[in-house]
């Protein structure tokens, strides 16, 4: 499982899915990624589509972590009930934010996640709660650090998290915007802020995650000690390859027109 690999200090590499079709999950899984993020914050993935995407991920043997649209506890619990490997919560910026996330994502005594019963996570009512609770502890909770406020309140966020948050995932795009340098991914201020966040998190023994805008950034972040990395997404991979192929065809056929 993904959590066990991280516990063994291994690094994992994944990508994002926004196209709400199971075939996309199957294709991405076959490419060799360690996990996928199913994006409900910025993509058109609804509950019914999410159910099918998680099933496709399970059938393809790839862990699926769901980014819920916000800090709504119902959406967090729903993704976990559907069998997601974990949840990633955007725009976490305070200790209270983290406490709310943990309450929604963990069962007693660490939280107060709603007990659904009769869902995929409990074998459709065939598993005892003790077994369901133990399995739930193996699911990942990730919080996104993606604002100047979150950086300033990082110690508060860490103190509130305890051992209930597995990955602190840096979002460079929104973080750069919060710093006044939107999407300037090579700007020294952004690079230094990411480095400072990473050092502070690692000093507390925490696992750091990040989205890498390019392959070069993947290497840069890995060298910082970041072990949970995503790069690109399904629609970008499709569009970029389509553009490259169309350009190749235009060049090859140029003399025939």
Residue frames relative to the residue before (quaternion, step in Angstrom):
aa qw qx qy qz dx dy dz
X 1.0000 0.0000 0.0000 0.0000 0.00 0.00 0.00
X 0.6654 -0.5350 0.3582 0.3778 3.52 -1.25 0.57
X 0.6604 0.5128 -0.3131 0.4504 3.59 0.91 -0.89
X 0.6555 0.5099 -0.3147 0.4596 3.58 0.98 -0.80
X 0.6320 0.5244 -0.3364 0.4610 3.58 1.03 -0.73
X 0.6530 0.4947 -0.3137 0.4801 3.57 0.99 -0.78
X 0.6390 0.5320 -0.3247 0.4508 3.58 1.01 -0.77
X 0.6766 0.4749 -0.2861 0.4846 3.57 1.15 -0.59
X 0.5130 -0.6747 0.3722 0.3781 3.56 1.41 0.19
X 0.4062 0.6973 -0.4896 0.3302 3.56 1.18 0.47
X 0.4026 -0.6838 0.5502 0.2600 3.56 -1.26 0.45
X 0.1288 -0.7899 0.5961 0.0647 3.58 -1.09 0.71
X 0.1713 -0.7931 0.5837 0.0311 3.53 -1.13 0.81
X 0.0662 0.8222 -0.5588 0.0857 3.57 -0.73 1.06
X 0.2759 -0.7330 0.5893 0.1983 3.52 -1.35 -0.13
X 0.5401 -0.6481 0.4563 0.2829 3.55 -1.36 0.26
X 0.1588 -0.7573 0.6253 0.1015 3.54 -1.21 0.61
X 0.0394 -0.7922 0.6089 -0.0078 3.53 -0.90 1.06
X 0.5927 0.5547 -0.3712 0.4508 3.59 1.20 -0.41
X 0.2981 -0.8171 0.4668 0.1600 3.61 -0.45 1.15
X 0.5010 0.6187 -0.4640 0.3883 3.57 0.58 1.16
X 0.5335 -0.6714 0.4083 0.3129 3.63 -0.82 0.96
X 0.5852 0.5961 -0.3795 0.3977 3.61 1.07 -0.62
X 0.6109 0.5537 -0.3500 0.4446 3.57 1.10 -0.68
X 0.6356 0.5178 -0.3222 0.4734 3.58 0.98 -0.84
X 0.6538 0.5176 -0.3155 0.4528 3.59 0.90 -0.90
X 0.6730 0.4994 -0.2977 0.4572 3.59 0.92 -0.89
X 0.6607 0.4958 -0.3036 0.4749 3.57 0.96 -0.86
X 0.6330 0.5327 -0.3327 0.4527 3.59 0.98 -0.81
X 0.6685 0.5091 -0.2997 0.4517 3.58 0.97 -0.84
X 0.5999 0.5879 -0.3529 0.4122 3.59 1.21 -0.45
X 0.5760 -0.6503 0.3469 0.3536 3.58 1.22 -0.29
X 0.3836 0.7101 -0.5057 0.3047 3.60 1.16 0.36
X 0.5335 -0.6369 0.4591 0.3145 3.56 -1.23 0.51
X 0.7952 -0.0481 0.0671 0.6006 3.60 1.13 -0.61
X 0.2434 -0.7307 0.6041 0.2046 3.55 -1.33 0.10
X 0.2875 -0.6873 0.6337 0.2083 3.51 -1.34 0.49
X 0.2005 -0.7544 0.6154 0.1097 3.57 -0.81 1.04
X 0.2150 -0.8584 0.4620 0.0590 3.55 -0.34 1.30
X 0.0829 -0.8032 0.5898 0.0069 3.55 -0.42 1.26
X 0.5579 0.6099 -0.4017 0.3942 3.60 1.22 -0.19
X 0.8291 0.1786 -0.0574 0.5267 3.59 0.80 -0.99
X 0.6914 0.4593 -0.2836 0.4802 3.60 1.22 0.02
X 0.5888 -0.6146 0.4105 0.3272 3.59 -1.29 0.25
X 0.3582 0.7466 -0.4883 0.2754 3.59 1.13 0.59
X 0.1471 -0.7885 0.5950 0.0499 3.55 -0.60 1.21
X 0.7526 -0.3937 0.2657 0.4560 3.56 -1.29 -0.06
X 0.6708 0.4947 -0.3101 0.4573 3.60 0.86 -0.91
X 0.6625 0.4915 -0.3059 0.4754 3.58 0.98 -0.84
X 0.6192 0.5512 -0.3399 0.4441 3.57 1.02 -0.81
X 0.6129 0.5559 -0.3340 0.4514 3.57 0.99 -0.84
X 0.7037 0.4627 -0.2648 0.4698 3.58 0.87 -0.96
X 0.6429 0.5215 -0.3249 0.4574 3.59 1.02 -0.74
X 0.6433 0.5044 -0.3235 0.4766 3.59 1.00 -0.78
X 0.6284 0.5221 -0.3329 0.4709 3.59 1.00 -0.76
X 0.6518 0.5108 -0.3111 0.4663 3.59 0.97 -0.87
X 0.6374 0.5226 -0.3247 0.4639 3.58 1.01 -0.79
X 0.6557 0.5022 -0.3135 0.4685 3.58 0.93 -0.88
X 0.6654 0.5024 -0.3017 0.4623 3.59 0.94 -0.87
X 0.7180 0.4374 -0.2400 0.4854 3.58 1.12 -0.70
X 0.4661 -0.7199 0.4128 0.3068 3.56 1.29 -0.07
X 0.5734 0.5621 -0.4020 0.4401 3.58 1.10 0.63
X 0.4589 -0.6857 0.4832 0.2927 3.63 -0.82 0.90
X 0.1624 -0.7850 0.5938 0.0689 3.57 -0.98 0.89
X 0.1095 -0.7706 0.6274 0.0220 3.55 -0.72 1.17
X 0.2625 -0.7970 0.5320 0.1136 3.58 -0.77 1.05
X 0.2134 -0.7238 0.6359 0.1617 3.54 -0.93 0.92
X 0.2675 -0.7701 0.5634 0.1337 3.54 -0.51 1.22
X 0.6515 -0.5722 0.3260 0.3766 3.62 -1.14 0.50
X 0.8029 -0.0657 0.0765 0.5876 3.59 1.15 -0.52
X 0.7212 -0.4447 0.3130 0.4291 3.57 -1.16 -0.50
X 0.3068 0.7686 -0.4989 0.2575 3.59 1.25 0.39
X 0.4171 -0.7484 0.4629 0.2272 3.57 -0.53 1.19
X 0.6055 0.5657 -0.3593 0.4294 3.58 1.07 -0.65
X 0.6748 0.4865 -0.2940 0.4707 3.59 0.95 -0.88
X 0.6105 0.5430 -0.3481 0.4596 3.59 1.06 -0.70
X 0.6953 0.4728 -0.2724 0.4677 3.56 0.82 -1.02
X 0.6321 0.5523 -0.3306 0.4314 3.57 0.99 -0.81
X 0.6551 0.5092 -0.3158 0.4601 3.59 0.91 -0.89
X 0.6721 0.4797 -0.2943 0.4812 3.58 0.99 -0.82
X 0.6217 0.5352 -0.3421 0.4583 3.61 1.02 -0.71
X 0.6677 0.5050 -0.2961 0.4598 3.59 1.08 -0.72
X 0.6087 -0.6070 0.3310 0.3892 3.57 1.28 -0.09
X 0.3076 0.7579 -0.5194 0.2474 3.59 1.18 0.42
X 0.5351 -0.6222 0.4725 0.3214 3.54 -1.18 0.63
X 0.7819 -0.1559 0.1093 0.5936 3.54 1.22 -0.43
X 0.3260 -0.7137 0.5784 0.2231 3.54 -1.35 -0.02
X 0.1632 -0.7489 0.6328 0.1102 3.52 -1.20 0.65
X 0.1850 -0.8115 0.5522 0.0488 3.54 -0.71 1.14
X 0.3253 -0.7803 0.5029 0.1799 3.61 -0.63 1.09
X 0.8609 0.2344 -0.1285 0.4330 3.51 -1.42 0.27
X 0.2631 0.7317 -0.5693 0.2669 3.55 0.83 1.02
X 0.0365 0.8540 -0.5110 0.0904 3.58 -0.55 1.13
X 0.7864 0.2323 -0.1411 0.5547 3.62 1.20 0.12
X 0.6605 -0.4888 0.3896 0.4160 3.52 -1.30 0.20
X 0.6440 0.5197 -0.3269 0.4565 3.59 0.99 -0.77
X 0.5895 0.5577 -0.3625 0.4584 3.59 1.07 -0.68
X 0.6842 0.4841 -0.2871 0.4637 3.57 0.86 -0.98
X 0.6455 0.5198 -0.3345 0.4487 3.58 0.89 -0.84
X 0.6368 0.5269 -0.3181 0.4643 3.57 1.05 -0.77
X 0.6477 0.5188 -0.3045 0.4675 3.57 1.00 -0.87
X 0.6750 0.4929 -0.2954 0.4629 3.57 0.88 -0.94
X 0.6149 0.5455 -0.3466 0.4518 3.59 0.99 -0.78
X 0.7215 0.4520 -0.2449 0.4639 3.56 0.97 -0.89
X 0.7764 0.4120 -0.1838 0.4400 3.55 1.05 -0.75
X 0.7383 0.3380 -0.2107 0.5443 3.60 1.23 -0.23
X 0.4355 -0.6664 0.5380 0.2772 3.54 -1.16 0.65
X 0.6842 -0.4343 0.3835 0.4429 3.57 -1.37 0.21
X 0.5879 -0.1516 -0.7930 -0.0506 1.62 -2.03 1.50
X 0.5698 0.6239 -0.3992 0.3558 3.63 1.16 -0.20
X 0.8082 0.0438 -0.0014 0.5873 3.56 1.13 -0.60
X 0.3879 -0.6932 0.5484 0.2614 3.52 -1.26 -0.43
X 0.0708 0.8191 -0.5597 0.1041 3.56 0.88 0.99
X 0.5277 -0.6508 0.4464 0.3141 3.55 -0.95 0.88
X 0.3471 -0.7260 0.5569 0.2058 3.57 -0.93 0.93
X 0.2625 -0.8169 0.4948 0.1378 3.57 -0.23 1.27
X 0.1339 -0.7897 0.5802 0.1473 3.57 0.67 -1.08
X 0.8411 0.1557 -0.1158 0.5049 3.57 -0.98 0.81
X 0.5586 0.5710 -0.4111 0.4392 3.59 1.03 0.76
X 0.7234 -0.4359 0.2962 0.4461 3.57 -1.28 0.16
X 0.6600 0.5461 -0.3158 0.4078 3.57 0.96 -0.84
X 0.7643 0.3019 -0.2031 0.5324 3.62 1.13 -0.43
X 0.5803 -0.6138 0.3664 0.3903 3.56 1.19 0.62
X 0.5621 -0.6233 0.3616 0.4061 3.55 1.16 0.68
X 0.7674 -0.4106 0.1719 0.4615 3.49 0.90 1.09
X 0.5693 0.6242 -0.3743 0.3824 3.60 1.25 0.13
X 0.6876 0.4739 -0.2827 0.4719 3.61 1.22 -0.28
X 0.4908 -0.6436 0.4891 0.3251 3.62 -1.02 0.69
X 0.6259 -0.5824 0.3600 0.3735 3.55 -1.09 0.70
X 0.6018 0.5703 -0.3709 0.4184 3.61 0.99 -0.75
X 0.6719 0.4822 -0.2920 0.4804 3.58 0.99 -0.79
X 0.6313 0.5281 -0.3209 0.4686 3.57 1.04 -0.79
X 0.6636 0.5114 -0.2962 0.4587 3.57 0.96 -0.90
X 0.6407 0.5177 -0.3190 0.4687 3.56 1.00 -0.81
X 0.6570 0.4995 -0.3041 0.4758 3.58 0.98 -0.85
X 0.6285 0.5545 -0.3314 0.4332 3.58 1.04 -0.80
X 0.6254 0.5467 -0.3356 0.4442 3.59 1.08 -0.66
X 0.6546 0.5002 -0.3117 0.4735 3.57 1.24 -0.36
X 0.5500 0.5862 -0.4000 0.4403 3.58 1.29 0.01
X 0.4647 -0.7093 0.4702 0.2445 3.53 -1.05 0.82
X 0.0913 -0.7199 0.6801 0.1041 3.50 -1.25 0.62
X 0.0594 -0.7850 0.6165 -0.0126 3.53 -0.77 1.14
X 0.1171 -0.7674 0.6236 0.0917 3.57 -1.05 0.74
X 0.3720 -0.7458 0.5130 0.2057 3.54 -0.97 0.87
X 0.1908 -0.7352 0.6447 0.0865 3.51 -0.97 1.04
X 0.2442 0.8137 -0.4759 0.2276 3.57 -0.10 1.25
X 0.6933 0.3917 -0.3049 0.5224 3.56 1.07 0.73
X 0.6336 -0.5216 0.4148 0.3930 3.53 -1.28 0.42
X 0.6244 0.5455 -0.3326 0.4493 3.58 1.04 -0.78
X 0.6533 0.5144 -0.3145 0.4580 3.59 0.95 -0.86
X 0.6329 0.5206 -0.3299 0.4686 3.58 1.02 -0.77
X 0.6795 0.4962 -0.2875 0.4576 3.57 0.91 -0.92
X 0.7602 0.3387 -0.1778 0.5252 3.58 1.13 -0.67
X 0.2527 0.8228 -0.4835 0.1591 3.57 1.22 0.40
X 0.6453 0.5109 -0.3330 0.4600 3.61 0.93 -0.78
X 0.6267 0.5272 -0.3246 0.4733 3.57 1.04 -0.79
X 0.6472 0.5162 -0.3079 0.4689 3.59 0.98 -0.87
X 0.6704 0.4987 -0.2951 0.4635 3.57 0.93 -0.88
X 0.6487 0.5192 -0.3220 0.4539 3.58 0.93 -0.85
X 0.6895 0.4772 -0.2781 0.4686 3.58 1.01 -0.81
X 0.6302 0.5804 -0.3291 0.3971 3.59 1.14 -0.59
X 0.1603 -0.7902 0.5650 0.1753 3.55 0.99 -0.82
X 0.7025 -0.3947 0.3143 0.5019 3.58 -0.83 -1.00
X 0.4848 0.7071 -0.4016 0.3220 3.59 1.24 0.34
X 0.6736 0.4042 -0.2922 0.5455 3.60 1.26 -0.16
X 0.3179 -0.7977 0.4926 0.1414 3.55 -0.78 1.07
X 0.8077 0.0714 0.0041 0.5852 3.58 0.98 -0.83
X 0.2097 -0.7291 0.6402 0.1209 3.54 -1.08 0.87
X 0.1250 -0.8548 0.5033 -0.0181 3.51 -0.16 1.41
X 0.2738 -0.7843 0.5418 0.1279 3.56 -0.54 1.21
X 0.1783 -0.7726 0.6024 0.0918 3.58 -0.94 0.95
X 0.2861 -0.8189 0.4681 0.1687 3.62 -0.05 1.24
X 0.6299 0.5574 -0.3613 0.4024 3.61 0.97 -0.72
X 0.7336 0.3916 -0.2439 0.4989 3.60 0.69 -1.02
X 0.5978 0.5510 -0.3670 0.4520 3.58 1.10 -0.61
X 0.6559 0.5019 -0.3177 0.4657 3.60 0.92 -0.86
X 0.6346 0.5263 -0.3262 0.4624 3.58 1.03 -0.77
X 0.6549 0.5136 -0.3039 0.4636 3.56 1.00 -0.86
X 0.6831 0.4731 -0.2715 0.4856 3.57 1.17 -0.62
X 0.5513 -0.6438 0.3760 0.3745 3.59 1.31 -0.02
X 0.6732 0.4309 -0.2928 0.5248 3.59 1.27 0.31
X 0.0741 -0.8761 0.4718 0.0665 3.60 0.81 1.00
X 0.8796 -0.0433 -0.0318 0.4726 3.51 -0.89 1.18
X 0.4329 0.6228 -0.5103 0.4054 3.58 1.11 0.72
X 0.1268 -0.8840 0.4465 0.0556 3.52 0.51 1.29
X 0.7045 0.4117 -0.2691 0.5117 3.58 1.22 -0.30
X 0.3848 0.7255 -0.4855 0.2999 3.59 1.24 0.21
X 0.5481 -0.6523 0.4123 0.3226 3.61 -0.86 0.92
X 0.6262 0.5450 -0.3504 0.4337 3.60 1.02 -0.73
X 0.6590 0.4906 -0.3125 0.4768 3.59 0.95 -0.81
X 0.6597 0.5198 -0.3115 0.4446 3.56 0.90 -0.92
X 0.6764 0.4838 -0.2893 0.4740 3.55 0.95 -0.87
X 0.6340 0.5239 -0.3343 0.4603 3.60 1.02 -0.74
X 0.6473 0.5038 -0.3159 0.4768 3.59 0.96 -0.84
X 0.6492 0.5116 -0.3201 0.4630 3.57 0.95 -0.83
X 0.6668 0.5038 -0.3055 0.4563 3.58 0.92 -0.88
X 0.6288 0.5198 -0.3317 0.4738 3.60 0.98 -0.82
X 0.6673 0.5184 -0.2992 0.4433 3.57 0.86 -1.00
X 0.6635 0.5044 -0.3082 0.4587 3.57 0.89 -0.89
X 0.6664 0.5034 -0.3071 0.4563 3.58 0.95 -0.85
X 0.6647 0.4978 -0.3007 0.4691 3.57 0.99 -0.83
X 0.6820 0.4848 -0.2958 0.4608 3.58 0.87 -0.90
X 0.6068 0.5526 -0.3530 0.4492 3.58 1.11 -0.62
X 0.6913 0.4249 -0.2616 0.5227 3.58 1.22 -0.50
X 0.5492 -0.6526 0.3743 0.3639 3.60 1.28 0.20
X 0.4745 0.6939 -0.4192 0.3429 3.59 1.22 0.44
X 0.4519 -0.6546 0.5358 0.2832 3.54 -1.26 0.53
X 0.2143 -0.7901 0.5682 0.0838 3.55 -0.83 1.06
X 0.0868 -0.7732 0.6267 0.0427 3.55 -1.08 0.84
X 0.0049 -0.7979 0.6027 -0.0049 3.56 -1.24 0.35
X 0.3466 -0.6655 0.6017 0.2737 3.53 -1.33 0.31
X 0.2376 -0.7839 0.5630 0.1103 3.56 -0.78 1.05
X 0.4155 -0.7372 0.4702 0.2506 3.61 -0.62 1.06
X 0.7986 0.0732 -0.0206 0.5970 3.62 1.10 -0.68
X 0.6745 -0.4790 0.3683 0.4242 3.57 -1.31 0.21
X 0.6104 0.5469 -0.3567 0.4485 3.60 1.07 -0.67
X 0.6483 0.5091 -0.3181 0.4684 3.56 1.03 -0.75
X 0.5570 0.5937 -0.3932 0.4273 3.61 1.11 -0.60
X 0.6806 0.4833 -0.2820 0.4729 3.56 0.86 -0.99
X 0.6457 0.5351 -0.3147 0.4446 3.58 0.91 -0.94
X 0.7054 0.4617 -0.2678 0.4664 3.57 0.86 -0.95
X 0.6230 0.5342 -0.3421 0.4577 3.58 1.03 -0.75
X 0.6499 0.5186 -0.3129 0.4591 3.58 1.02 -0.77
X 0.6127 0.5332 -0.3443 0.4710 3.60 1.22 -0.40
X 0.5686 -0.5922 0.3893 0.4177 3.56 1.24 -0.39
X 0.4352 0.6702 -0.4759 0.3674 3.57 1.26 0.29
X 0.1565 -0.8524 0.4978 0.0345 3.57 -0.62 1.11
X 0.6998 0.3577 -0.2561 0.5628 3.60 1.25 -0.06
X 0.0997 0.8400 -0.5117 0.1506 3.57 -0.09 1.31
X 0.0999 -0.7535 0.6451 0.0773 3.53 -1.10 0.81
X 0.0376 -0.7796 0.6249 0.0193 3.53 -1.24 0.54
X 0.8546 0.0908 -0.1068 0.5000 3.56 -1.01 0.92
X 0.2005 -0.7530 0.6082 0.1514 3.57 -1.34 -0.27
X 0.7336 -0.4685 0.2670 0.4136 3.54 -1.24 0.45
X 0.7136 0.4639 -0.2804 0.4439 3.60 0.74 -1.00
X 0.6356 0.5096 -0.3291 0.4775 3.59 1.10 -0.65
X 0.6285 0.5224 -0.3309 0.4717 3.58 1.01 -0.79
X 0.6570 0.5057 -0.3033 0.4698 3.57 0.97 -0.84
X 0.7019 0.4771 -0.2789 0.4492 3.58 0.79 -1.02
X 0.6798 0.4955 -0.3046 0.4467 3.59 0.89 -0.90
X 0.6644 0.4824 -0.3116 0.4783 3.59 0.98 -0.79
X 0.6270 0.5308 -0.3373 0.4597 3.59 1.04 -0.74
X 0.6553 0.5075 -0.3143 0.4629 3.59 0.95 -0.84
X 0.6588 0.5092 -0.3078 0.4604 3.57 0.94 -0.89
X 0.6734 0.4930 -0.3002 0.4620 3.58 0.93 -0.89
X 0.6399 0.5157 -0.3289 0.4651 3.59 0.97 -0.80
X 0.6444 0.5132 -0.3219 0.4666 3.60 1.01 -0.79
X 0.6290 0.5299 -0.3289 0.4642 3.59 1.03 -0.79
X 0.6688 0.4999 -0.2951 0.4644 3.58 0.93 -0.90
X 0.6455 0.5191 -0.3293 0.4533 3.57 0.94 -0.86
X 0.6621 0.5018 -0.3018 0.4677 3.56 0.99 -0.86
X 0.6783 0.5044 -0.2926 0.4471 3.59 0.91 -0.92
X 0.7551 0.3848 -0.1983 0.4923 3.57 1.05 -0.78
X 0.3573 0.7861 -0.4585 0.2102 3.57 1.30 -0.05
X 0.7264 0.4525 -0.2474 0.4543 3.60 0.89 -0.92
X 0.6569 0.5244 -0.3054 0.4475 3.58 1.26 -0.25
X 0.6207 0.5600 -0.3476 0.4246 3.60 1.24 -0.11
